[in-house]
Amino acid sequence: MKKKILVTKKKQSIPYIVICALLLLLGACGPSSEGASQQPSASATAISRPAPARPDWRGRSQESDRQLVARAQQILASMTLDQKLGQLIIVEYLGHDYQGSGLQEMVRDQYVGGFMYQESNHNFDAPYDSIDAVAAFSKQAMQDAKIPLLIATDQEGGLVNRLYKFHGPLPSAEEMAATGQPSYAYQQGSQAAEWMKQLGINSDLAPVVDVHTVDPPVLETRMFGSNPQTVATYAGAYLQGLQDHQVAGCLKHFPGLGAITSDPHSGLPVVNRSLATLKQIDLAPYRLMIPKDQPAMIMATDVLMPAIDPQLPAELSPKAIDGVLRQQLGYDGVVITDGLYMRGISEQWSLSEASVMAIEAGNDLIEGPYTPSQVADVVSALKAALQQGHLTEARINQSVERILLLKLHYGIIH
C-alpha cells in the first residue's frame, strides 16, 4: 500500500472558472445532451492537446469567457456517459510502470480526468528521477487521453515538497510568512509553477489555508499563520504565483484543519467550534480569497464539524459543500475531495460509497482510486446512483462542465 505523509490530500486538488461574469454564466447554463454511444465520439477524441502558456486568464474579456463556456458545452455535448463519469475521477498509481501500474488503462480506456504524481507512491523512483523522464511520462499520458488530463501533485514546500528530488529543499508556508514579504511567497509559487511545467504538471494541490490555532499543530509548518488575514495574504500570493504562470492552484483543506489534534490519515478528527467561531477563523481565508484570488480548485477534507454537520465529514456533507462553500461563500469552481482512502472515510464507507456521496454533496473531482478495478467500481456505483435517482445527469453535467472550463482556462484544452 501507499505511504502516507502527514495530512493533505491527499496524501500529500485540481482554474478557476472564474471571472465574475463567467460565474454568472455558469449558473445560467443548462445541462447538455450526451452522446448515445459508449465509444469515444469523433469530436471528443479530436480535442486538441495543451498549447503553450498564454496570458493570464484574469485579463480575458467577457466575450472570451462566453466563448469558453460555449466551447465547454460543445465538448460536453459530444461526450458519452462513461467519458463524463471518468472526468470526475483523478487517480494515483503505484510504482513507476505506466502500463503495469494500470495508469495507462485508467487514462486511455476509463477516461479519467487526471492523475497525481506522488513521491510516496514511488512515482519518482529511478529511472523516473529526472526531469526529462517525468516530462516524457506526462507526455505519453496526455497522448493516450481522449480529453487532456489534469496532471497534479502536492507542492507546498517545506515538509510537503514533491519536487525535492529535482530541486532540493524549499521553504515551508511558515517560513514564507516569516519573511514578512508576500512577494517572497509569490516568487515561490511562480518558481514552483515553472518547475512543475517542466515535468508536465499543470495543477498543484496547494496552498494550505488552514489557520494555526492549536499547539502542537498537526500540520506543523504547513500553515502560513495564526491569523486568517495573514493566511489569506501569503497563501493568496503563493496561489497567484502558480496561477499567473498557468498552473491551476487549490486551496485546502476546507473547511479547515488548523484546530485538529489528530492526523486525518489515522481517523476522523472532530472540531467542536461554534459556527460563529468557524466563520471568524477557519472559513475566513475562503471568504477573503474566493473573490480576490479566484482559486482554480478547493479541496474538501474529512473533518467533522458538528456546527456545520453533526453526522457527515465535510467532504461528504451537502451542508458543508453545497451549503457553506457554494451557497454561503459563493464558490462555483472545481471542488476536489481529499484522498478518499484516508481512514476517517474508509473506516465507515467504501471508496465507491464515498465517491457517490462526494458527488451528491457537491464535489466535482473524486481523488483516491489507484487501480483500474477501483475506477471501475466507482463508475459502476455512480451509474447505479443515476439509475436509482440519487444522482441526475444534470448534476453530472454540472461537474463535468466545471472541470472542462478549468482545463480550458489553463490551456490544458485549447
DAQUICOR-V958839 format. One record per pair of residues at least 24 apart in sequence whose C-alpha atoms are under 10 Angstrom apart, sorted by the first residue. I is the first residue (numbers start at 1). J is the second residue. D is the distance in whole Angstrom. If there is no record, write none. Layout:
i-><I	I>
j-><J	J>
d-><D	D>
//
This chain:
i-><1	1	2	2	2	2	2	2	2	2	2	2	3	3	3	3	3	4	4	4	4	4	4	4	5	5	5	5	5	6	6	6	6	6	6	6	6	6	6	7	7	7	7	7	7	7	7	7	7	7	7	7	7	7	8	8	8	8	8	8	8	8	8	8	8	8	8	8	8	8	8	8	8	9	9	9	9	9	9	9	9	9	9	9	9	9	9	9	9	9	9	9	9	10	10	10	10	10	10	10	10	10	10	10	10	10	10	10	10	10	10	11	11	11	11	11	11	11	11	11	11	11	11	11	11	12	12	12	12	12	12	12	12	12	12	12	12	12	12	12	12	13	13	13	13	13	13	13	13	13	13	13	13	13	13	13	13	13	13	13	13	13	13	13	13	13	13	13	13	13	13	13	14	14	14	14	14	14	14	14	14	14	14	14	14	14	14	14	14	14	14	14	14	14	14	14	14	14	14	14	14	14	14	14	14	14	15	15	15	15	15	15	15	15	15	15	15	15	15	15	15	15	15	15	15	15	15	15	15	15	16	16	16	16	16	16	16	16	16	16	16	16	16	16	16	16	16	16	16	16	16	16	16	16	16	17	17	17	17	17	17	17	17	17	17	17	17	17	17	17	17	17	17	17	17	17	17	18	18	18	18	18	18	18	18	18	18	18	18	18	18	18	18	19	19	19	19	19	19	19	19	19	20	20	20	21	21	21	21	21	22	22	22	22	22	22	22	22	22	23	23	23	23	23	24	25	25	25	25	26	26	26	26	26	26	26	26	27	27	29	29	29	29	29	30	30	30	30	31	31	31	31	31	31	31	31	31	31	31	32	32	32	32	32	32	32	32	32	32	32	32	32	33	33	33	33	33	33	33	33	33	33	34	34	34	34	34	34	34	34	34	34	34	35	35	35	35	35	35	35	36	36	36	36	37	37	37	37	37	38	38	38	38	38	39	39	39	39	39	39	40	40	40	40	40	40	40	40	41	41	41	41	41	42	42	42	43	43	43	43	43	43	44	44	44	44	44	44	44	44	44	44	45	45	45	45	45	45	46	46	47	47	47	47	47	47	47	48	48	48	48	48	48	49	49	49	49	49	49	49	49	49	49	49	49	50	50	50	50	50	50	50	50	50	50	50	51	51	51	51	51	52	52	52	52	53	53	53	53	53	53	53	54	54	54	54	54	54	55	55	55	55	55	56	56	56	56	56	56	57	57	57	57	57	57	57	58	58	58	58	58	60	65	65	65	68	68	68	68	68	68	69	69	69	69	69	70	71	71	71	71	71	71	72	72	72	72	72	72	72	72	72	72	73	73	73	73	73	74	75	75	75	75	76	76	76	76	76	77	79	79	81	81	81	81	81	82	82	82	82	82	82	82	83	83	83	83	83	83	83	83	84	84	84	84	84	84	84	84	84	84	85	85	85	85	85	85	85	85	85	85	85	85	85	85	85	85	86	86	86	86	86	86	86	86	86	86	86	86	87	87	87	87	87	87	87	87	87	87	87	87	87	87	87	87	88	88	88	88	88	88	88	88	88	88	88	88	88	88	88	88	89	89	89	89	89	89	89	89	89	89	89	89	89	89	89	90	90	90	90	90	90	90	90	90	90	90	90	90	90	90	90	91	91	91	91	91	91	91	91	91	91	91	91	91	91	91	91	92	92	92	92	92	92	92	92	92	92	92	92	92	93	93	93	93	93	93	93	93	93	93	94	94	94	94	94	94	94	94	95	95	95	95	95	95	95	95	96	96	96	96	96	96	96	96	96	96	97	97	97	98	98	98	98	98	101	101	101	102	102	102	102	103	103	103	103	104	104	104	104	104	105	105	105	105	106	106	106	106	106	106	106	106	106	106	106	107	107	107	107	107	107	107	107	107	107	108	108	108	108	108	108	108	109	109	109	109	110	110	110	110	110	110	111	111	111	111	111	111	111	112	112	112	112	112	112	112	113	113	113	113	113	113	113	113	113	113	113	113	113	114	114	114	114	114	114	114	114	114	114	114	114	115	115	115	115	115	115	115	115	115	115	115	116	116	116	116	116	116	116	116	116	116	116	116	117	117	117	117	117	117	118	118	118	118	118	119	119	119	119	119	119	119	120	124	124	124	124	125	129	129	130	130	130	131	131	131	131	131	131	131	131	131	132	132	132	133	134	134	134	134	135	135	135	135	135	135	136	136	137	137	138	138	138	139	139	139	141	142	142	147	147	147	147	148	148	148	148	148	148	148	149	149	149	149	149	149	150	150	150	150	150	150	150	150	150	150	150	151	151	151	151	151	151	151	151	151	151	152	152	152	152	152	152	152	152	152	152	153	153	153	153	153	153	153	154	154	154	154	154	154	154	155	155	155	155	155	155	155	155	155	155	156	156	156	156	156	156	156	156	156	156	156	157	157	157	157	157	157	157	158	158	158	159	159	159	159	160	160	160	162	163	163	163	163	166	166	167	167	171	171	172	172	172	172	172	173	173	173	173	173	173	173	173	173	173	173	173	173	174	174	174	174	174	174	174	174	174	175	175	175	175	175	176	176	176	176	176	176	177	177	177	177	177	177	177	177	178	178	178	180	180	181	181	181	182	182	182	182	182	182	182	183	183	183	183	184	184	184	184	185	185	185	185	185	185	185	185	185	185	186	186	186	186	186	186	186	186	186	186	187	187	187	187	187	188	188	188	188	188	189	189	189	189	189	189	189	189	189	189	189	189	189	190	190	190	190	190	190	190	190	190	190	190	191	191	191	191	192	192	192	192	192	193	193	193	193	193	193	193	193	193	193	193	194	194	194	194	194	196	196	197	197	197	201	201	202	202	202	202	202	202	202	202	202	202	202	203	203	203	203	203	203	203	203	203	203	203	203	204	204	204	204	204	204	204	204	204	204	205	205	205	205	205	205	205	205	205	205	205	205	206	206	206	206	206	206	206	206	206	206	206	206	206	207	207	207	207	207	207	207	207	207	207	207	207	207	207	207	208	208	208	208	208	208	208	208	208	208	208	208	208	209	209	209	209	209	209	209	209	209	209	209	209	209	209	209	209	209	209	209	210	210	210	210	210	210	210	210	210	210	210	210	210	210	210	210	211	211	211	211	211	211	211	211	211	212	212	212	212	212	212	212	213	213	213	213	213	213	214	214	214	214	214	215	215	215	215	216	216	216	217	217	217	217	217	217	217	218	218	218	218	218	218	218	218	219	219	219	219	219	219	219	220	222	223	223	225	226	226	227	227	227	227	228	228	228	228	228	228	228	228	228	229	229	229	229	229	230	231	231	231	231	232	232	232	232	232	232	232	232	232	233	233	233	233	235	235	235	236	236	236	236	236	236	236	236	237	239	239	239	239	239	240	240	240	243	243	243	243	243	244	245	246	246	246	246	247	247	247	247	248	248	248	248	248	248	248	249	249	249	249	249	250	250	250	250	250	250	250	250	250	251	251	251	251	251	251	251	251	251	251	251	251	252	252	252	252	252	252	252	252	252	253	253	253	253	253	253	253	253	253	253	253	254	254	254	254	254	254	254	254	254	254	254	254	254	254	254	254	254	255	255	255	255	255	255	255	255	255	255	255	255	255	255	255	255	255	255	255	255	255	256	256	256	256	256	256	256	256	256	256	256	256	257	257	257	257	258	260	260	263	263	263	264	264	264	264	264	264	264	265	265	265	265	265	265	265	265	265	266	266	266	266	266	267	267	267	267	267	267	267	267	268	268	268	268	268	268	268	268	268	268	268	268	269	269	269	269	269	269	270	270	270	270	270	270	270	271	271	271	271	271	272	272	272	272	272	273	273	273	273	274	274	274	274	275	275	275	275	276	277	278	278	278	283	283	283	284	286	286	286	286	287	287	287	287	287	288	290	290	290	290	290	290	291	291	291	294	294	295	295	295	296	296	296	296	296	296	296	296	296	296	297	297	297	297	297	297	297	297	297	297	298	298	298	298	298	298	298	298	298	299	299	299	299	299	299	299	299	299	300	300	300	300	300	300	300	300	301	301	301	301	301	301	301	301	302	302	302	302	302	302	302	302	303	303	304	312	312	313	313	314	314	315	315	315	315	315	315	315	315	315	316	316	316	316	316	316	316	316	316	316	316	316	317	317	317	317	317	317	317	318	318	318	318	318	318	318	319	319	320	320	321	321	321	321	321	321	322	322	322	322	323	323	325	326	332	332	333	333	333	333	333	333	333	334	334	334	334	334	334	334	334	334	334	334	334	335	335	335	335	335	335	335	335	335	336	336	336	336	336	336	337	337	337	337	337	337	338	338	338	338	339	339	339	339	340	340	340	340	341	341	341	341	342	350	351	351	351	351	352	352	352	352	352	352	352	353	353	353	353	353	354	354	355	355	355	356	356	356	356	356	356	356	356	357	357	357	357	359	359	359	359	360	360	360	360	360	360	362	362	362	363	364	364	364	364	364	364	364	364	364	365	365	365	365>
j-><94	121	92	93	94	95	118	119	120	121	122	370	118	119	120	121	122	118	119	120	121	265	266	342	119	120	159	160	265	159	160	218	219	220	222	263	264	265	266	160	218	219	222	253	257	262	263	264	265	266	301	338	339	342	154	160	205	206	208	219	222	252	253	257	263	264	265	299	301	302	338	339	342	153	154	205	206	252	253	264	265	299	300	301	302	336	337	338	339	340	342	367	368	92	116	118	153	154	205	253	265	299	301	337	338	339	340	341	342	367	368	118	120	121	153	154	160	264	265	338	339	340	341	342	368	117	118	119	120	153	154	155	156	159	160	161	162	205	206	338	339	90	116	150	152	153	154	203	204	205	206	207	248	249	250	251	252	253	296	297	298	299	300	334	335	336	337	338	339	365	366	367	90	113	114	115	116	150	151	152	153	154	202	203	204	205	206	247	248	249	250	251	296	297	298	299	334	335	336	337	364	365	367	403	406	407	57	203	243	246	247	248	249	250	294	295	296	297	298	333	334	402	403	404	405	406	407	408	409	410	57	58	243	248	249	250	290	293	294	295	296	297	298	331	332	333	334	402	403	405	406	407	408	409	410	57	65	68	69	294	295	296	297	331	332	333	334	401	402	403	404	405	406	407	408	409	410	57	58	65	290	291	293	294	295	296	331	332	333	402	405	406	409	57	58	59	60	61	62	65	291	294	62	291	294	61	62	63	65	66	62	63	64	65	66	68	69	332	405	65	330	331	332	333	332	62	65	66	69	66	69	332	333	398	401	402	405	332	398	69	70	73	398	401	73	394	397	398	73	76	77	393	394	395	396	397	398	400	401	72	73	74	75	76	77	78	79	393	394	397	398	401	73	74	76	77	78	79	80	393	394	397	75	76	77	78	79	80	81	83	84	393	397	76	77	78	79	80	81	83	78	79	80	81	78	79	80	81	82	79	80	81	82	83	79	80	81	82	83	109	78	79	80	82	83	109	111	146	78	79	80	83	146	78	79	146	74	75	77	78	79	146	74	75	76	77	78	79	80	83	146	147	78	79	145	146	147	148	146	147	75	145	146	147	148	413	414	146	147	148	412	413	414	139	142	143	145	146	147	148	149	411	412	413	414	142	148	149	202	407	408	410	411	412	413	414	410	411	412	413	414	246	411	412	414	197	245	246	247	410	411	412	244	245	246	409	410	411	244	245	246	410	411	243	244	245	246	409	410	243	244	246	408	409	410	411	243	244	293	294	409	409	405	408	409	404	405	406	408	409	414	401	402	404	405	408	405	401	404	405	408	413	414	400	401	402	403	404	405	406	407	408	413	397	400	401	404	405	401	147	400	401	404	397	398	400	401	404	397	147	400	379	383	393	396	397	109	110	111	112	379	380	383	109	110	111	112	113	146	147	400	111	112	113	379	393	396	397	399	400	401	110	111	112	113	365	375	378	379	380	382	383	393	396	397	399	400	110	111	112	113	114	365	366	375	376	378	379	400	111	112	113	114	147	149	150	364	365	366	396	399	400	401	403	404	112	113	114	336	355	359	363	364	365	366	367	379	396	399	400	403	113	114	115	336	337	355	364	365	366	367	368	369	375	378	379	114	115	116	149	150	151	152	336	337	365	366	367	368	369	370	375	115	116	117	151	152	339	365	366	367	368	369	370	371	372	374	375	116	117	118	121	123	152	153	339	367	368	369	370	371	117	118	121	122	123	368	369	370	371	372	118	119	120	121	122	123	370	371	119	120	121	122	123	124	125	128	121	122	123	124	125	126	127	128	134	137	123	128	137	123	137	138	140	141	370	371	372	370	371	372	373	141	370	371	372	140	141	144	145	372	144	145	371	372	141	144	145	369	370	371	372	373	374	375	376	141	142	143	144	145	146	147	148	149	372	141	142	143	144	145	146	147	144	145	146	372	145	146	372	375	376	379	144	145	146	147	148	149	375	145	146	147	148	149	150	375	145	146	147	148	149	150	151	365	366	400	403	404	407	141	142	145	147	148	149	150	151	152	203	365	367	141	149	150	151	152	153	201	367	368	369	370	150	151	152	153	154	201	203	204	205	367	368	370	151	152	153	154	162	201	152	153	154	162	163	153	154	161	162	163	164	165	162	162	163	165	166	165	165	166	165	166	199	163	165	166	167	195	196	198	199	200	198	199	200	199	198	199	200	201	196	197	198	199	200	201	199	200	199	200	199	200	201	199	200	201	200	200	412	404	407	412	413	404	407	408	411	412	413	414	201	202	203	407	412	413	200	201	202	203	204	248	403	406	407	412	413	196	197	199	200	201	202	203	204	248	412	196	200	201	202	203	204	205	247	248	249	196	201	202	203	204	205	206	203	204	205	206	207	249	250	189	192	193	196	203	204	205	206	207	249	188	189	192	204	205	206	207	208	222	223	238	188	189	192	206	207	221	222	220	221	222	219	220	221	222	206	221	222	196	192	195	196	199	195	199	192	195	221	222	220	221	222	223	224	207	208	209	220	221	222	223	224	225	231	234	235	238	212	220	221	222	223	224	225	231	234	221	222	223	224	225	223	224	225	234	235	238	223	224	225	230	231	233	234	235	224	225	234	230	234	233	234	237	230	233	234	235	236	237	238	234	237	238	241	234	237	238	241	224	233	234	235	236	237	238	239	240	241	234	235	236	237	238	239	240	241	242	244	237	238	240	241	242	237	238	239	241	242	235	236	237	238	239	240	241	242	243	244	245	247	249	237	238	239	240	241	242	243	244	245	246	247	238	241	242	245	238	241	242	245	247	238	239	241	242	243	244	245	246	247	248	249	241	242	245	246	247	242	247	245	246	247	247	248	242	243	245	246	247	248	249	407	410	411	412	242	243	246	247	248	249	250	296	297	407	410	412	239	242	243	247	248	249	250	251	296	297	248	249	250	251	252	253	296	297	298	299	336	338	235	238	239	242	248	249	250	251	252	253	297	298	299	231	234	235	236	237	238	239	242	249	250	251	252	253	295	298	232	235	238	239	250	251	252	253	254	256	257	258	299	233	234	235	236	250	251	252	253	254	255	256	257	258	282	283	284	285	286	289	235	251	252	253	254	255	256	257	258	259	281	282	283	284	285	286	256	257	258	259	281	282	283	284	285	256	257	258	259	260	281	282	257	258	259	260	281	282	257	258	259	260	261	258	259	260	261	259	260	261	257	258	259	260	261	262	263	257	258	259	260	261	262	263	264	257	258	259	260	261	262	263	258	258	257	258	258	258	281	281	282	284	285	280	281	282	283	284	285	286	287	288	281	284	285	288	289	285	284	285	288	289	284	285	286	287	288	289	290	292	293	285	288	289	293	285	289	293	285	288	289	290	292	293	294	295	293	289	293	294	295	296	293	294	295	293	294	295	296	410	410	410	409	410	411	412	296	410	411	412	295	296	297	406	407	409	410	294	295	296	297	298	294	295	296	297	298	299	334	335	336	285	286	289	290	295	296	297	298	299	300	335	336	286	297	298	299	300	301	336	337	338	282	298	299	300	301	302	303	314	315	337	338	282	283	286	298	299	300	301	302	303	314	315	320	321	325	335	337	338	279	282	283	284	285	286	298	299	300	301	302	303	304	305	308	314	315	320	321	324	325	281	282	283	284	285	286	300	301	302	303	305	314	282	301	302	303	282	303	304	342	343	344	301	302	303	342	343	344	345	302	339	340	341	342	343	344	345	346	342	343	344	345	347	302	303	342	343	344	345	346	347	301	302	303	304	313	342	343	344	345	346	347	348	302	303	304	305	313	344	302	303	304	305	306	310	313	303	304	305	306	307	304	305	306	307	310	305	306	307	308	305	306	307	308	305	306	307	308	307	307	305	307	308	324	325	329	329	325	329	330	331	325	328	329	330	331	329	325	329	330	331	332	333	329	330	331	331	333	331	333	334	332	333	334	335	403	405	406	407	409	410	331	332	333	334	335	336	364	365	403	406	325	331	333	334	335	336	337	338	363	334	335	336	337	338	339	363	365	367	325	335	336	337	338	339	358	363	336	337	338	339	340	342	344	345	337	338	339	340	342	343	344	345	344	345	344	345	357	344	345	358	361	340	345	354	357	358	359	361	362	363	340	345	354	355	356	357	358	359	360	361	362	363	357	358	359	360	361	362	363	357	358	359	360	361	362	363	361	362	361	362	358	359	360	361	362	363	360	361	362	363	361	362	362	362	399	402	363	364	399	402	403	405	406	362	363	364	365	399	400	401	402	403	404	405	406	359	362	363	364	365	366	399	402	403	362	363	364	365	366	367	363	364	365	366	367	368	365	366	367	368	366	367	368	369	366	367	368	369	367	368	369	370	368	378	375	377	378	381	376	377	378	379	380	381	382	377	378	381	382	385	378	381	379	381	382	381	382	383	384	385	386	390	391	382	385	390	391	391	395	396	399	385	390	391	392	395	396	395	398	399	399	395	396	397	398	399	400	401	402	403	399	400	402	403>
d-><8	8	10	9	7	10	9	10	7	5	9	10	10	9	5	7	9	10	10	7	9	7	10	9	10	7	9	8	9	9	8	8	7	9	10	7	8	7	10	10	8	7	10	9	9	10	6	6	6	9	10	9	10	9	8	9	9	9	9	9	10	8	7	10	10	8	9	9	8	10	7	8	10	10	8	8	10	8	8	10	9	8	9	8	10	10	8	5	5	9	9	9	9	10	9	9	9	8	9	10	9	9	9	8	5	4	8	9	8	7	8	8	8	10	10	8	10	10	8	8	6	10	9	8	9	10	7	9	8	8	6	9	9	10	7	9	9	9	10	9	9	9	9	10	8	8	8	8	7	4	8	10	9	8	5	8	8	9	9	6	6	5	9	9	8	5	7	7	10	8	9	8	8	10	9	10	9	7	8	7	9	10	9	5	7	6	9	10	7	7	6	10	7	6	8	8	7	8	7	10	10	8	10	9	9	10	9	9	8	9	8	5	7	8	8	6	3	6	10	7	7	9	8	10	8	4	7	9	6	7	9	10	9	8	8	9	10	9	6	5	3	6	10	10	9	6	7	9	9	8	6	9	10	7	9	10	9	10	9	8	9	7	9	10	8	6	8	10	7	9	9	6	6	9	9	7	10	9	8	9	9	9	9	6	8	7	9	8	7	10	9	9	9	9	7	9	9	9	8	8	9	8	9	8	9	9	6	10	8	9	7	10	10	6	7	9	8	10	10	10	9	9	7	8	9	10	9	8	8	10	8	8	10	9	9	8	10	9	9	8	9	9	9	9	9	8	9	8	8	9	9	8	5	8	9	6	7	10	9	10	6	8	9	6	5	9	10	9	8	7	9	9	9	10	8	5	8	9	9	9	9	9	10	7	5	6	6	6	7	10	9	9	9	9	7	6	6	5	7	10	9	9	6	8	10	9	6	8	9	9	6	7	6	8	9	7	10	8	9	10	9	7	7	9	8	10	9	8	6	7	7	10	9	8	10	10	9	8	10	6	8	10	9	6	9	9	6	6	9	9	7	7	9	9	8	5	7	10	8	8	8	10	7	6	8	7	8	9	8	8	9	6	6	10	8	8	9	10	8	6	9	9	7	6	7	9	7	9	10	9	9	9	6	5	6	6	9	6	7	8	6	10	8	9	10	10	8	6	10	8	7	9	10	9	8	10	8	7	8	9	8	10	10	8	6	7	7	9	9	9	8	9	10	6	8	10	10	9	10	9	10	10	9	10	9	9	7	10	7	8	9	8	9	9	7	9	10	10	9	8	8	10	9	9	6	8	9	6	6	9	9	8	10	9	9	7	9	9	10	9	10	9	8	7	10	7	7	8	9	10	10	10	9	9	9	10	10	7	7	9	8	10	9	9	7	5	8	9	9	9	10	8	9	9	10	10	7	7	9	6	9	9	8	8	9	10	10	9	6	10	8	8	10	7	9	10	8	6	5	4	6	9	10	10	8	9	9	7	9	6	5	4	8	8	9	10	9	8	9	10	9	6	10	8	9	7	6	9	9	10	9	9	6	5	6	9	9	8	7	7	8	6	7	8	9	10	9	9	5	5	6	8	8	8	9	9	5	5	7	9	8	9	9	9	10	7	6	5	7	8	9	9	5	6	9	10	10	10	10	8	6	6	5	5	8	9	10	8	5	7	7	8	9	10	10	10	8	7	6	5	8	8	8	7	9	8	10	8	5	7	10	9	10	9	5	7	7	7	8	9	9	6	5	5	8	8	10	9	7	5	7	7	8	8	7	10	9	8	10	10	10	8	10	9	8	9	7	9	8	6	6	9	8	8	7	8	9	7	7	9	9	9	10	9	7	10	10	9	10	9	8	6	9	10	7	9	7	8	10	7	6	8	9	10	8	9	8	9	9	5	5	7	10	9	9	9	9	9	10	8	8	8	9	9	7	7	7	10	9	10	8	9	9	10	8	9	8	9	10	8	8	6	6	9	8	10	9	8	9	10	9	9	9	9	8	5	4	6	8	10	9	10	9	7	7	5	6	9	10	9	10	10	9	8	6	5	5	8	9	9	9	10	9	10	10	8	6	5	8	8	9	9	7	8	7	10	9	10	9	6	9	9	9	9	9	9	8	10	9	7	7	8	7	9	10	10	7	10	9	9	7	6	9	8	7	10	8	9	6	7	9	9	9	7	4	5	8	8	8	9	8	7	5	7	9	7	10	10	9	10	9	10	9	8	9	8	10	10	6	6	9	10	9	10	8	7	9	10	8	6	6	10	9	9	9	7	8	10	10	10	10	7	5	6	6	9	10	10	9	9	6	6	5	5	7	9	9	10	9	7	9	7	5	6	9	9	6	5	6	9	10	9	9	8	9	9	9	6	7	6	8	10	9	9	9	8	8	6	6	8	8	10	9	9	9	9	9	9	10	8	10	7	7	9	9	7	7	10	10	8	10	9	8	8	10	9	10	10	9	10	10	10	6	6	8	8	8	8	10	10	6	5	5	5	8	9	8	8	9	10	9	5	6	6	5	7	10	10	8	9	9	8	10	10	7	10	8	9	9	9	6	7	8	8	9	6	9	8	9	10	10	9	10	8	10	9	7	5	9	9	6	8	8	7	9	9	9	8	8	10	10	9	6	8	9	6	5	9	9	8	8	9	8	5	5	7	7	5	8	10	8	7	9	6	9	9	7	10	7	9	9	10	8	4	6	7	4	5	8	9	9	10	10	9	7	9	8	4	5	8	8	6	9	9	10	8	8	9	9	8	7	9	9	10	10	7	5	8	9	6	7	6	9	9	10	8	7	9	8	10	8	9	9	8	8	10	10	10	10	7	5	6	9	9	8	9	8	9	9	9	5	5	6	8	9	9	10	9	10	9	8	10	7	6	5	6	10	10	9	8	6	5	7	8	10	10	8	8	8	9	10	9	9	8	9	9	6	5	6	7	9	9	9	9	10	9	6	8	10	7	6	10	7	6	5	7	9	10	10	10	7	10	10	8	6	5	7	9	9	9	10	10	10	9	6	9	10	6	6	7	8	9	8	9	9	9	9	9	6	8	10	10	9	7	6	8	8	5	6	5	8	9	7	9	10	8	10	7	7	5	8	7	6	9	9	8	10	8	5	7	10	9	9	9	6	5	9	9	9	10	7	5	7	8	10	9	9	8	10	10	8	9	7	8	8	7	9	10	8	8	8	7	6	7	6	9	8	7	10	9	9	10	8	10	10	10	8	10	9	9	8	10	9	9	8	6	8	9	6	6	9	10	9	9	8	7	8	10	9	9	7	10	10	8	5	8	9	7	6	10	10	9	9	9	9	10	9	9	10	9	9	7	10	8	6	9	9	9	10	8	9	7	9	7	9	9	9	9	8	8	8	10	9	9	6	8	9	9	7	9	10	8	5	7	8	9	9	7	9	6	5	6	8	10	6	6	4	5	6	9	9	9	9	8	9	9	7	8	6	5	6	9	10	10	9	9	6	5	7	8	10	10	9	10	8	6	6	6	9	9	10	10	9	8	8	8	8	7	6	5	6	9	9	8	8	9	9	8	10	9	9	10	7	6	10	10	9	10	9	7	7	9	8	9	9	10	7	9	8	9	9	8	9	5	7	10	10	10	9	8	10	8	9	10	8	9	9	7	7	8	10	10	10	9	9	7	7	7	7	6	9	9	9	10	8	5	6	7	9	10	7	5	7	10	10	9	9	8	5	4	8	9	8	10	6	6	7	8	9	7	4	7	10	9	10	8	5	6	9	9	7	9	6	5	6	8	10	9	7	6	5	7	9	8	6	6	7	10	7	8	7	10	9	8	6	9	9	9	5	7	9	10	9	8	9	9	9	9	10	8	7	10	9	9	9	6	9	9	9	10	8	8	7	10	9	9	8	8	9	9	9	8	9	10	7	7	9	10	10	7	10	9	9	9	10	6	5	6	7	10	10	10	9	9	9	8	7	5	6	9	10	9	9	6	5	6	6	10	9	9	10	9	7	6	5	6	10	10	8	9	6	5	8	9	10	10	10	9	7	9	8	8	9	6	7	8	9	9	10	10	8	8	9	9	9	9	9	9	6	9	7	9	8	10	9	7	8	9	6	5	8	8	6	8	8	8	7	10	8	5	8	10	9	8	9	7	4	6	9	8	9	8	9	9	10	10	6	6	7	9	6	5	8	9	9	9	8	10	8	10	9	9	6	8	9	8	10	7	6	7	8	9	10	6	6	10	9	8	10	8	5	5	6	9	9	9	9	10	6	6	4	6	7	7	8	6	5	6	8	9	8	6	8	8	5	5	9	8	6	5	8	9	6	8	10	9	10	10	8	7	10	9	6	5	8	8	6	8	10	8	7	9	10	9	10	9	8	8	7	6	9	9	7	10	9	8	10	10	9	10	8	8	8	8	9	8	7	10	8	9	9	10	8	8	10	8	10	8	5	7	10	8	7	8	9	10	8>
//
